[in-house]
Amino acid sequence: MANDPKPVKTIPREKAVFRLDKNGNWRVEDEKFTHRKIINRFHSLIKKDQGGFFLEQEHRHYIEKVYFPYEDTALFVIRIDDKDGLTLCLNTGAQIPLDPEQLLVKNDDLYVRYGEDLIKFNGNALVTLAGYLEDAADEYVVNINGKKHVISRME
């Protein structure tokens, strides 16, 4: 009995009391979370399945799976490390190498496509990437190691 899997309690999106806004801030009603450890904990619990994005937390007698609403995307680039190539550090704690061919601009925001997901760059990440951007006529270009890549637009 001790090895039996714990039951899963699923909370549907419409019953979640928190949400993720378009800038990657956790909110309850109109109040933004301010406690850094809680914010980081929520981000670290983000997972995805066929039902969408959810937070999963293990309790003593069950696993809680809370699908949550988000305004734009649940995934954000929060920092860029630039040693041995550019590595994108996500709000979830994951790190992925930047593939400049997957960058795109949508509604004046910068994203990177990763598999089937769009990951949005937050302000801090944009500041770092700005050192690699060039403005060429009506398009944006990222210059990495002397190789220029045009950033496509998704409207």
Sequence and secondary structure as in RCSB ss.txt:
>XXXX:A:sequence
MANDPKPVKTIPREKAVFRLDKNGNWRVEDEKFTHRKIINRFHSLIKKDQGGFFLEQEHRHYIEKVYFPYEDTAL
FVIRIDDKDGLTLCLNTGAQIPLDPEQLLVKNDDLYVRYGEDLIKFNGNALVTLAGYLEDAADEYVVNINGKKHV
ISRME
>XXXX:A:secstr
 TTS   EEEE GGG S EE TTS EEETTEE   HHHHHHHHHTEEEETTEEEEEEE SS EEEEE  BSS S 
EEEEEE SSS EEEETTS EEE  GGGEEEETTEEEEEETTEEEEE HHHHHHHHTTEEEETTEEEEEETTEEEE
EEE  
